[in-house]
Amino acid sequence: MSSHGAPIPMTSRACGALTGTAQVPGDKSISHRSLILGAMSVGETTITGLLEGQDVLDTARAMRAFGAEVTDHGGGSWSVYGVGVGGFAEPDQVIDCGNSGTGVRLIMGCMATSPISATFTGDASLNGRPMARVTDPLALFGTQSVGRSGGRLPMTIVGAAEPVPVRYVVPVPSAQVKSAVLLAGLNAPGKTVVIETEATRDHTERMLAGFGAEITTEITDEGRVITLTGQPELKAQHIDVPRDPSSAAFPVCAALIVPGSDVLVPNIGLNPTRAGLFTTLREMGADLTYENEREEGGEPVADLRARFSPDLKGIEVPAERAASMIDEYPVLSVVAAFASGKTHMPGVKELRVKESDRIDAMKVGLEANGITVEDGSDWWTVTGLGHGNVPGGATCASHLDHRIAMSFLVLGMATQRPVSVDDGGPIATSFPIFEPLMGGLGAAITRSNG
Ligand code: S3P
């Protein structure tokens, strides 16, 4: 089932060379944070290039429910009149975050130190995901939570009326957990300290600094020690959301496996906490270049150029790179199927608690299409068959997971027989223009089995 409506079966067939320019949508992580930090600021935050995927639209609706004035001006241009740190109103309805783990976890954090309660729910995928990773540290501030067994949604959060600042070592590599604690720390007096032993995406830290918070990051023997001074007055900003490297991954990987392809994907943020996939692809022998490298808003940015790569080789992906490419493993496993030799991907336990168990979802679907996959609790290995040799022919379950659906549709662009997904509906959560964008490059994706 699609998260919003009936399932949308889709089929992808081998196509001619993919060519042209792929203008992928705005970054999902930065889009959520723009709305949330805008809502916690004083004055009017203006946003251009916002990702208008369902996940982000659900966060916009949630910010309205907490009292912010959020306006869609069309074409990715939005504004948010914030209520200031500690100024949230209590919502009078349940907050439905749809499919979005980032949305629900960050919003729980940002309301957790205000004297209000809110009840959160989501779709079947989100309601199966672990929330204790967020509610455990929030309890240290004095926040209470009551959810279903296993710390799952629906869940009510009772914000701390008199929060205390916390010092918290994040036990799993998760930017969502780190961000939830930092956002909660905004309305606690004194200094909240978050320590991560593995670096995860640092958009929250960068953006908090941009909104005027006092926040520092020190690299110590303990790891990255992030110190936030509570109760700042956040000042409204203009944010130009960069394009999403996680969405860029799909046209880039498609171009590498479809013979003759040459695709330009402009303006992609190459923040080192996000760019691990591109490093990995280059190590595999991908013809992937960075053109027009520059800095924008303090972030490294480049135009990516991906061409068909006839000599891809399987590699060992370093475990310590996992956090910087955590959302890209599904589509990497597709590229690995067209490489020669094995691609081994260790250190990826977190993949099991994403929108789906992504190792399992990809393993079942890849095997149905003739590719050998081995896995353990925190690793998996794909044995590549080389270009032209991947059978295809199967229908894969997308498990309410946008990245699983898009990965299998990329697979079908270069297999001997078409590849189908049972439901492409979830693609709209992060990449609503995926079908026309890929079609514009020359891909053959249709909305039915057959
Ligand atoms: C995100 C963090 C990651 C990532 C998700 C977006 C974020 O999740 O998978 O798509 O914006 O903070 P985890 O924090 O669970 O690793």
Residues whose N, C-alpha, C, O or C-beta is under 5 A from the ligand:
A	BS01	S3P	S29 T102 P173 S174 A175 Q176 V177 I326 D327
